Structure formats: structure tokens, C-alpha cells
Amino acid sequence: MAALEEVVYELAKDALGEQESQIDDLRRRAGPLLAAGAAVAALLADAAIGGGLRLNDVDAVLQALAFIVGVVGALGAFGAAVYVLLSRDDMKFSIDAPRLYAYLFAQRNDPAVYYRRLAEALRERRRLNEKAVSKMHDVFTFGLAGLGCEVVGFLAATALA
């Protein structure tokens, strides 16, 4: 049966691994977000502006505003997807083993102490990542909202064309 310290260490290791999985998942979803935004723009943007944007009546002004919403949404989706794909934000999902070994060397004969210290190091690494992981989730959500605005804006502009 595992000691309490070993169980806590395993839980801390799994929690850090889950955080890394969340980032990997967001990055896997960012590519399709980028592709969907490009596809919507390619399919609907031309139809949304019809023969060009004119501001000579209320429907034309509404069409122009809807088109602008579509463009802003497309830019938001694009920017968010690129950020999620390229951002590193100093996130780390492991600890420096040689440095940790030197730190724990004095306790190498006391597994309870070194498992507790390992768990603390992993928990601290996870805590340091939390802000960046949360930001990555928020940016991705913003990108999805941008895609929604793109679709609605271009469809509304197309309907008014």
C-alpha cells in the first residue's frame, strides 16, 4: 500500500499532466477554428458585400454594419486561433530533474519527505501555470465568439444585399 506522501505526489503529478492536456486540447481545436473562420469568410464575404457597400438607404447601412461585424469577428477568430497555437506564456509542465535531485539529495533516505517535497514542487509548477492556462481558455472562447460574430455578420449582410 502506498504511503500518503506517495499518493499526494501522484495526485500532484496527475494534476500537472491534466493542465498540460488542457493546453494540448486547446491547441488541437485552434486549427479547426482558424480553418472555419477562413471557410466562412471565403464562402460568405463576397456574397455579403454583393455589388459593393453603399450607404444610400437604411438597408445599405445595416448591410455595411453587418459586414463590419463579420470582418471584426473574423479578425477576432483569426487572432485568437493564432495566439492559442503560438503562445508559450512560460508554461512548464515538468520540473528540472537535476536541480530537484540536488535539492532532495539530503532526504534521499526518507521517502515521506522527498515525496512530499516532490508534490510541493509539482503543485507550485501548476500554480505558476494557472494564470496562463486560464488566459488560453479565455482567448479560445473569445475566438469562438468571434467566429459566431463572423457567421452572423456575414449572413445578415448577405440577407440585406
MDAnalysis code that builds the backbone (N, CA, C; Angstrom):
import MDAnalysis as mda
import numpy as np

u = mda.Universe.empty(483, n_residues=161, atom_resindex=np.repeat(np.arange(161), 3), trajectory=True)
u.add_TopologyAttr("name", ["N", "CA", "C"] * 161)
u.add_TopologyAttr("resid", np.arange(1, 162))
u.add_TopologyAttr("resname", ["MET", "ALA", "ALA", "LEU", "GLU", "GLU", "VAL", "VAL", "TYR", "GLU", "LEU", "ALA", "LYS", "ASP", "ALA", "LEU", "GLY", "GLU", "GLN", "GLU", "SER", "GLN", "ILE", "ASP", "ASP", "LEU", "ARG", "ARG", "ARG", "ALA", "GLY", "PRO", "LEU", "LEU", "ALA", "ALA", "GLY", "ALA", "ALA", "VAL", "ALA", "ALA", "LEU", "LEU", "ALA", "ASP", "ALA", "ALA", "ILE", "GLY", "GLY", "GLY", "LEU", "ARG", "LEU", "ASN", "ASP", "VAL", "ASP", "ALA", "VAL", "LEU", "GLN", "ALA", "LEU", "ALA", "PHE", "ILE", "VAL", "GLY", "VAL", "VAL", "GLY", "ALA", "LEU", "GLY", "ALA", "PHE", "GLY", "ALA", "ALA", "VAL", "TYR", "VAL", "LEU", "LEU", "SER", "ARG", "ASP", "ASP", "MET", "LYS", "PHE", "SER", "ILE", "ASP", "ALA", "PRO", "ARG", "LEU", "TYR", "ALA", "TYR", "LEU", "PHE", "ALA", "GLN", "ARG", "ASN", "ASP", "PRO", "ALA", "VAL", "TYR", "TYR", "ARG", "ARG", "LEU", "ALA", "GLU", "ALA", "LEU", "ARG", "GLU", "ARG", "ARG", "ARG", "LEU", "ASN", "GLU", "LYS", "ALA", "VAL", "SER", "LYS", "MET", "HIS", "ASP", "VAL", "PHE", "THR", "PHE", "GLY", "LEU", "ALA", "GLY", "LEU", "GLY", "CYS", "GLU", "VAL", "VAL", "GLY", "PHE", "LEU", "ALA", "ALA", "THR", "ALA", "LEU", "ALA"])
u.atoms.positions = np.array([
    [0.843, -1.179, 0.000],
    [0.000, 0.000, 0.000],
    [0.890, 1.245, 0.000],
    [0.526, 2.218, -0.820],
    [1.317, 3.437, -0.951],
    [1.155, 4.327, 0.277],
    [2.219, 5.009, 0.615],
    [2.184, 5.959, 1.719],
    [1.414, 7.201, 1.286],
    [0.902, 7.916, 2.251],
    [0.144, 9.137, 1.980],
    [0.938, 10.102, 1.106],
    [2.195, 10.289, 1.387],
    [3.024, 11.211, 0.635],
    [3.138, 10.797, -0.829],
    [3.237, 9.477, -1.053],
    [3.334, 8.977, -2.422],
    [2.027, 9.205, -3.172],
    [0.900, 9.016, -2.499],
    [-0.412, 9.264, -3.108],
    [-0.556, 10.741, -3.470],
    [-0.163, 11.605, -2.552],
    [-0.242, 13.045, -2.798],
    [0.660, 13.426, -3.978],
    [1.847, 12.849, -4.036],
    [2.753, 13.107, -5.158],
    [2.099, 12.688, -6.480],
    [1.513, 11.502, -6.516],
    [0.857, 11.019, -7.742],
    [-0.287, 11.941, -8.157],
    [-1.064, 12.397, -7.190],
    [-2.157, 13.323, -7.495],
    [-1.624, 14.645, -8.047],
    [-0.546, 15.161, -7.471],
    [0.051, 16.407, -7.948],
    [0.598, 16.233, -9.363],
    [1.227, 15.088, -9.618],
    [1.756, 14.799, -10.954],
    [0.621, 14.707, -11.970],
    [-0.467, 14.032, -11.592],
    [-1.623, 13.912, -12.482],
    [-2.273, 15.269, -12.748],
    [-2.331, 16.126, -11.729],
    [-2.937, 17.450, -11.895],
    [-2.129, 18.291, -12.877],
    [-0.818, 18.227, -12.797],
    [0.025, 18.960, -13.737],
    [-0.124, 18.381, -15.143],
    [-0.223, 17.067, -15.238],
    [-0.459, 16.430, -16.533],
    [-1.799, 16.814, -17.134],
    [-2.818, 16.957, -16.296],
    [-4.141, 17.386, -16.767],
    [-4.084, 18.806, -17.308],
    [-3.325, 19.652, -16.656],
    [-3.163, 21.030, -17.120],
    [-2.502, 21.036, -18.508],
    [-1.493, 20.224, -18.677],
    [-0.832, 20.126, -19.979],
    [-1.800, 19.596, -21.034],
    [-2.636, 18.630, -20.665],
    [-3.630, 18.087, -21.594],
    [-4.636, 19.150, -22.017],
    [-5.011, 20.033, -21.099],
    [-5.937, 21.116, -21.443],
    [-5.337, 22.019, -22.519],
    [-4.073, 22.363, -22.372],
    [-3.405, 23.218, -23.360],
    [-3.287, 22.483, -24.698],
    [-2.908, 21.222, -24.665],
    [-2.829, 20.435, -25.901],
    [-4.181, 20.385, -26.596],
    [-5.244, 20.206, -25.825],
    [-6.595, 20.150, -26.380],
    [-6.982, 21.485, -27.030],
    [-6.685, 22.577, -26.365],
    [-6.982, 23.894, -26.945],
    [-6.205, 24.099, -28.241],
    [-4.972, 23.669, -28.266],
    [-4.159, 23.829, -29.481],
    [-4.685, 22.950, -30.615],
    [-5.170, 21.766, -30.280],
    [-5.768, 20.912, -31.315],
    [-7.038, 21.553, -31.881],
    [-7.774, 22.271, -31.066],
    [-9.020, 22.907, -31.510],
    [-8.777, 24.231, -32.230],
    [-7.628, 24.841, -32.022],
    [-7.359, 26.143, -32.629],
    [-7.218, 26.040, -34.147],
    [-6.653, 24.957, -34.643],
    [-6.523, 24.772, -36.093],
    [-7.883, 24.754, -36.790],
    [-8.809, 23.926, -36.310],
    [-10.147, 23.955, -36.919],
    [-10.850, 25.310, -36.771],
    [-10.609, 26.017, -35.684],
    [-11.180, 27.355, -35.528],
    [-10.646, 28.274, -36.618],
    [-9.366, 28.212, -36.856],
    [-8.744, 29.008, -37.904],
    [-9.308, 28.636, -39.271],
    [-9.433, 27.343, -39.530],
    [-9.973, 26.886, -40.816],
    [-11.436, 27.277, -40.987],
    [-12.220, 27.160, -39.920],
    [-13.640, 27.527, -40.006],
    [-13.796, 29.012, -40.292],
    [-12.992, 29.834, -39.635],
    [-13.057, 31.271, -39.890],
    [-12.708, 31.601, -41.331],
    [-11.685, 30.955, -41.865],
    [-11.289, 31.185, -43.259],
    [-12.366, 30.695, -44.221],
    [-12.964, 29.534, -43.918],
    [-14.008, 28.995, -44.793],
    [-15.235, 29.894, -44.817],
    [-15.648, 30.379, -43.657],
    [-16.807, 31.271, -43.591],
    [-16.528, 32.538, -44.382],
    [-15.347, 33.106, -44.200],
    [-15.006, 34.321, -44.930],
    [-14.993, 34.066, -46.434],
    [-14.408, 32.947, -46.840],
    [-14.328, 32.637, -48.264],
    [-15.708, 32.403, -48.876],
    [-16.597, 31.770, -48.131],
    [-17.914, 31.439, -48.664],
    [-18.915, 32.592, -48.599],
    [-18.821, 33.402, -47.563],
    [-19.875, 34.389, -47.344],
    [-19.470, 35.843, -47.574],
    [-18.206, 36.169, -47.501],
    [-17.807, 37.581, -47.566],
    [-18.186, 38.219, -48.900],
    [-17.927, 37.530, -49.989],
    [-18.250, 38.102, -51.299],
    [-19.755, 38.314, -51.452],
    [-20.525, 37.322, -51.041],
    [-21.987, 37.462, -51.126],
    [-22.493, 38.549, -50.177],
    [-21.791, 38.752, -49.066],
    [-22.228, 39.731, -48.073],
    [-22.087, 41.165, -48.567],
    [-21.120, 41.406, -49.437],
    [-20.984, 42.772, -49.936],
    [-21.638, 42.957, -51.287],
    [-22.124, 41.861, -51.869],
    [-22.871, 41.961, -53.129],
    [-22.120, 42.771, -54.167],
    [-22.757, 43.807, -54.620],
    [-22.151, 44.676, -55.636],
    [-21.353, 45.802, -55.014],
    [-21.026, 45.701, -53.776],
    [-20.286, 46.749, -53.085],
    [-21.127, 47.315, -51.961],
    [-20.491, 47.995, -51.072],
    [-21.204, 48.588, -49.944],
    [-21.582, 50.021, -50.290],
    [-22.858, 50.305, -50.124],
    [-23.360, 51.656, -50.363],
    [-24.048, 52.115, -49.086],
    [-24.104, 53.370, -48.896],
    [-24.736, 53.918, -47.694],
    [-25.885, 54.850, -48.080],
    [-26.641, 54.469, -49.123],
    [-27.679, 55.355, -49.636],
    [-29.060, 55.121, -49.024],
    [-29.256, 54.059, -48.266],
    [-30.534, 53.853, -47.574],
    [-30.291, 53.048, -46.297],
    [-31.343, 52.865, -45.529],
    [-31.216, 52.188, -44.232],
    [-30.728, 50.755, -44.391],
    [-31.277, 50.012, -45.353],
    [-30.846, 48.632, -45.563],
    [-29.366, 48.550, -45.943],
    [-28.895, 49.498, -46.730],
    [-27.492, 49.508, -47.136],
    [-26.591, 49.789, -45.932],
    [-27.024, 50.694, -45.060],
    [-26.245, 50.982, -43.846],
    [-26.222, 49.761, -42.939],
    [-27.368, 49.102, -42.793],
    [-27.424, 47.876, -41.978],
    [-26.554, 46.780, -42.568],
    [-26.562, 46.677, -43.886],
    [-25.714, 45.692, -44.549],
    [-24.240, 45.985, -44.264],
    [-23.868, 47.253, -44.365],
    [-22.471, 47.634, -44.099],
    [-22.096, 47.327, -42.655],
    [-22.986, 47.642, -41.716],
    [-22.709, 47.348, -40.302],
    [-22.583, 45.846, -40.060],
    [-23.468, 45.072, -40.673],
    [-23.403, 43.613, -40.522],
    [-22.105, 43.074, -41.116],
    [-21.708, 43.615, -42.247],
    [-20.446, 43.197, -42.866],
    [-19.266, 43.515, -41.951],
    [-19.289, 44.690, -41.345],
    [-18.218, 45.076, -40.417],
    [-18.178, 44.128, -39.223],
    [-19.347, 43.759, -38.708],
    [-19.402, 42.778, -37.611],
    [-18.752, 41.468, -38.060],
    [-19.044, 41.044, -39.281],
    [-18.443, 39.821, -39.818],
    [-16.933, 39.912, -39.917],
    [-16.440, 41.038, -40.388],
    [-14.993, 41.225, -40.529],
    [-14.316, 41.260, -39.155],
    [-14.908, 42.001, -38.222],
    [-14.337, 42.069, -36.868],
    [-14.347, 40.679, -36.223],
    [-15.433, 39.943, -36.408],
    [-15.492, 38.574, -35.885],
    [-14.432, 37.680, -36.501],
    [-14.234, 37.813, -37.809],
    [-13.213, 37.013, -38.494],
    [-11.825, 37.337, -37.956],
    [-11.552, 38.623, -37.758],
    [-10.253, 39.020, -37.210],
    [-10.071, 38.509, -35.783],
    [-11.138, 38.545, -34.995],
    [-11.070, 38.033, -33.628],
    [-10.804, 36.535, -33.598],
    [-11.498, 35.791, -34.446],
    [-11.298, 34.342, -34.506],
    [-9.886, 34.009, -34.971],
    [-9.427, 34.730, -35.991],
    [-8.077, 34.507, -36.509],
    [-7.022, 34.812, -35.441],
    [-7.135, 35.975, -34.815],
    [-6.164, 36.367, -33.798],
    [-6.140, 35.410, -32.621],
    [-7.307, 34.984, -32.177],
    [-7.378, 34.062, -31.048],
    [-6.755, 32.712, -31.401],
    [-7.067, 32.209, -32.591],
    [-6.516, 30.915, -33.002],
    [-4.997, 30.973, -33.108],
    [-4.487, 32.037, -33.687],
    [-3.037, 32.176, -33.817],
    [-2.390, 32.288, -32.441],
    [-3.007, 33.051, -31.545],
    [-2.465, 33.185, -30.193],
    [-2.392, 31.818, -29.505],
    [-3.472, 31.057, -29.572],
    [-3.503, 29.745, -28.911],
    [-2.458, 28.815, -29.516],
    [-2.302, 28.876, -30.818],
    [-1.335, 27.997, -31.470],
    [0.118, 28.368, -31.161],
    [0.404, 29.653, -31.037],
    [1.796, 30.078, -30.931],
    [2.248, 30.474, -29.535],
    [1.329, 30.773, -28.658],
    [1.693, 31.291, -27.343],
    [2.356, 30.226, -26.481],
    [3.369, 30.654, -25.766],
    [4.038, 29.770, -24.806],
    [3.798, 30.247, -23.383],
    [3.742, 31.542, -23.162],
    [3.431, 32.141, -21.861],
    [4.210, 31.515, -20.702],
    [5.408, 31.049, -20.951],
    [6.254, 30.488, -19.890],
    [5.583, 29.352, -19.118],
    [4.700, 28.617, -19.768],
    [4.096, 27.461, -19.105],
    [5.091, 26.308, -19.146],
    [5.205, 25.629, -18.019],
    [6.070, 24.455, -17.937],
    [5.285, 23.353, -17.249],
    [5.468, 22.150, -17.752],
    [4.695, 21.026, -17.231],
    [5.593, 19.930, -16.669],
    [6.789, 20.325, -16.308],
    [7.719, 19.397, -15.661],
    [8.600, 20.221, -14.735],
    [9.413, 19.523, -13.981],
    [10.346, 20.217, -13.100],
    [11.757, 19.810, -13.501],
    [12.709, 20.655, -13.199],
    [14.107, 20.434, -13.550],
    [14.664, 19.296, -12.689],
    [14.814, 18.117, -13.281],
    [15.209, 16.925, -12.518],
    [16.580, 17.063, -11.849],
    [17.618, 17.519, -12.541],
    [18.919, 17.631, -11.848],
    [18.872, 18.610, -10.665],
    [18.189, 19.710, -10.855],
    [18.071, 20.682, -9.761],
    [17.269, 20.092, -8.598],
    [16.194, 19.393, -8.933],
    [15.374, 18.762, -7.907],
    [16.167, 17.672, -7.177],
    [16.950, 16.909, -7.914],
    [17.773, 15.864, -7.289],
    [18.731, 16.473, -6.271],
    [19.382, 17.562, -6.664],
    [20.313, 18.223, -5.742],
    [19.573, 18.732, -4.512],
    [18.370, 19.237, -4.727],
    [17.565, 19.758, -3.618],
    [17.128, 18.642, -2.663],
    [16.810, 17.470, -3.218],
    [16.288, 16.370, -2.411],
    [17.351, 15.372, -1.955],
    [18.581, 15.560, -2.389],
    [19.620, 14.574, -2.103],
    [19.751, 14.284, -0.606],
    [19.668, 15.293, 0.205],
    [19.827, 15.098, 1.651],
    [18.700, 14.251, 2.238],
    [17.539, 14.216, 1.601],
    [16.399, 13.443, 2.109],
    [16.215, 12.118, 1.363],
    [17.216, 11.686, 0.596],
    [17.051, 10.502, -0.252],
    [16.715, 9.236, 0.529],
    [17.014, 9.188, 1.810],
    [16.713, 8.012, 2.625],
    [15.366, 8.110, 3.341],
    [14.643, 9.191, 3.112],
    [13.344, 9.387, 3.772],
    [12.275, 9.635, 2.708],
    [11.692, 8.563, 2.176],
    [10.713, 8.720, 1.094],
    [9.549, 9.647, 1.450],
    [9.115, 9.651, 2.687],
    [7.998, 10.528, 3.059],
    [8.345, 11.984, 2.805],
    [9.568, 12.368, 3.124],
    [9.983, 13.759, 2.940],
    [10.131, 14.077, 1.459],
    [10.835, 13.214, 0.704],
    [11.049, 13.590, -0.689],
    [9.781, 13.487, -1.522],
    [8.871, 12.565, -1.223],
    [7.586, 12.556, -1.941],
    [6.778, 13.822, -1.640],
    [6.814, 14.250, -0.382],
    [6.096, 15.482, -0.024],
    [6.705, 16.679, -0.753],
    [8.006, 16.742, -0.803],
    [8.671, 17.866, -1.481],
    [8.452, 17.809, -2.993],
    [8.450, 16.602, -3.551],
    [8.134, 16.470, -4.972],
    [6.721, 16.970, -5.255],
    [5.780, 16.578, -4.411],
    [4.394, 17.021, -4.579],
    [4.304, 18.538, -4.470],
    [5.028, 19.118, -3.558],
    [5.032, 20.579, -3.401],
    [5.595, 21.259, -4.645],
    [6.663, 20.706, -5.201],
    [7.264, 21.290, -6.404],
    [6.303, 21.216, -7.586],
    [5.630, 20.083, -7.722],
    [4.659, 19.941, -8.813],
    [3.463, 20.879, -8.622],
    [3.008, 20.979, -7.385],
    [1.883, 21.879, -7.099],
    [2.268, 23.329, -7.400],
    [3.469, 23.704, -7.057],
    [3.940, 25.068, -7.326],
    [4.036, 25.316, -8.835],
    [4.529, 24.346, -9.571],
    [4.612, 24.480, -11.031],
    [3.211, 24.666, -11.611],
    [2.254, 23.885, -11.113],
    [0.870, 24.000, -11.584],
    [0.306, 25.377, -11.241],
    [0.591, 25.856, -10.045],
    [0.104, 27.176, -9.632],
    [0.675, 28.263, -10.532],
    [1.947, 28.151, -10.875],
    [2.578, 29.139, -11.747],
    [1.976, 29.130, -13.152],
    [1.453, 28.004, -13.584],
    [0.834, 27.892, -14.910],
    [-0.615, 28.369, -14.948],
    [-1.279, 28.423, -13.798],
    [-2.731, 28.631, -13.776],
    [-3.185, 29.876, -14.523],
    [-2.507, 30.982, -14.340],
    [-2.925, 32.227, -14.986],
    [-2.841, 32.103, -16.511],
    [-1.762, 31.532, -16.998],
    [-1.586, 31.377, -18.443],
    [-2.595, 30.383, -19.025],
    [-2.871, 29.315, -18.301],
    [-3.852, 28.329, -18.773],
    [-5.238, 28.967, -18.833],
    [-5.591, 29.711, -17.813],
    [-6.877, 30.399, -17.790],
    [-6.981, 31.401, -18.936],
    [-5.900, 32.139, -19.178],
    [-5.884, 33.108, -20.281],
    [-6.072, 32.398, -21.617],
    [-5.433, 31.252, -21.773],
    [-5.551, 30.488, -23.015],
    [-6.998, 30.048, -23.237],
    [-7.666, 29.595, -22.179],
    [-9.082, 29.234, -22.283],
    [-9.921, 30.445, -22.678],
    [-9.662, 31.591, -22.045],
    [-10.420, 32.809, -22.337],
    [-10.228, 33.261, -23.779],
    [-9.000, 33.212, -24.252],
    [-8.712, 33.626, -25.630],
    [-9.404, 32.697, -26.614],
    [-9.382, 31.408, -26.341],
    [-10.054, 30.468, -27.235],
    [-11.564, 30.725, -27.254],
    [-12.141, 30.984, -26.088],
    [-13.571, 31.305, -26.013],
    [-13.873, 32.575, -26.808],
    [-12.998, 33.564, -26.703],
    [-13.140, 34.789, -27.486],
    [-13.116, 34.458, -28.981],
    [-12.238, 33.566, -29.377],
    [-12.160, 33.156, -30.782],
    [-13.447, 32.502, -31.266],
    [-14.034, 31.666, -30.419],
    [-15.315, 31.052, -30.786],
    [-16.410, 32.108, -30.929],
    [-16.407, 33.078, -30.012],
    [-17.383, 34.170, -30.112],
    [-17.138, 34.973, -31.387],
    [-15.867, 35.175, -31.725],
    [-15.538, 35.875, -32.967],
    [-16.050, 35.128, -34.183],
    [-15.912, 33.809, -34.181],
    [-16.431, 33.006, -35.289],
    [-17.948, 33.152, -35.383],
    [-18.616, 33.152, -34.238],
    [-20.069, 33.350, -34.238],
    [-20.448, 34.701, -34.808],
    [-19.733, 35.744, -34.421],
    [-20.000, 37.084, -34.961],
    [-19.734, 37.132, -36.458],
    [-18.698, 36.447, -36.875],
    [-18.376, 36.397, -38.306],
    [-19.525, 35.779, -39.097],
    [-19.998, 34.649, -38.632],
    [-21.089, 33.961, -39.330],
    [-22.350, 34.821, -39.344],
    [-22.744, 35.316, -38.187],
    [-23.967, 36.118, -38.088],
    [-23.830, 37.395, -38.909],
    [-22.696, 38.067, -38.803],
    [-22.497, 39.313, -39.547],
    [-22.556, 39.103, -41.046],
    [-21.837, 38.106, -41.547],
    [-21.832, 37.866, -42.985],
    [-23.187, 37.373, -43.493],
    [-23.855, 36.519, -42.691],
    [-25.194, 36.060, -43.117],
    [-26.199, 37.215, -43.132],
    [-26.126, 38.062, -42.112],
    [-27.041, 39.218, -42.090],
    [-26.759, 40.155, -43.248],
    [-25.482, 40.390, -43.546],
    [-25.126, 41.265, -44.677],
    [-25.587, 40.647, -45.986],
    [-25.469, 39.321, -46.092],
    [-25.920, 38.629, -47.310],
    [-27.430, 38.759, -47.467],
    [-28.150, 38.607, -46.363],
    [-29.616, 38.725, -46.413],
    [-30.041, 40.135, -46.794],
    [-29.274, 41.117, -46.414],
    [-29.612, 42.522, -46.720],
    [-29.102, 42.958, -48.081],
    [-28.263, 42.129, -48.735],
    [-27.669, 42.525, -50.023],
    [-28.713, 42.570, -51.128],
])
